[in-house]
Amino acid sequence: MPSDAQPKLPSTWTSGWWRRLLSWLLPLVVVLPFALVGCSGVGQPPRSVLLQALELQIQLTQGAIADALALESGGIPEVSRVRVSQQESVRIGEAKGLRVEGQFDWRLAGDRIRVDSPFELYLERGERRQSWRLARPRGDAGTASPGVQAWITDPLPLKG
């Protein structure tokens, strides 16, 4: 066989149906990853931020219940397996924020039972876009104007 001869492709590679399939499949393979990134939501917080926000929300709820019942608050809950089902941009006071919904698994400190629960979080991006804050709607309007939602925001703890 001469050195400049091209190896022959199997007849299935050169047949018309295979080329038509490739001409349809190749653009799909190239475009699909970009389409999926677009569906994930621009500015979606990292999974670690969602875990920290859920952990903080549970701690704040536990603390409020413990205070109301004059009990000691439990330890730090263990949060895992976050599944986001919906995300949308919202206004949190004068800042842009996110409303995130989904499901997550968690258990209280020292408890063996893991619970699968729905969640709804409001998150506010830090001024330099390097951090996140958990935002909670205030029950009373506070000093806000009528029809304007007042918010309480708490920084997410820094993990080392």
Secondary structure, 3 states (H helix, E strand, C coil): CCCCCCCCCCHHHHCHHHHHHHHHHHHHHHHHHHHHHHHCCCCCCCHHHHHHHHHHHHHHHHHHHHHHHCCCCCCCCEEEEEEEEEEEEEEECCEEEEEEEEEEEEECCCCCCCEEEEEEEEEEECCCCCCEEEEEECCCCCCCCCCCCCEEEEECCCCC
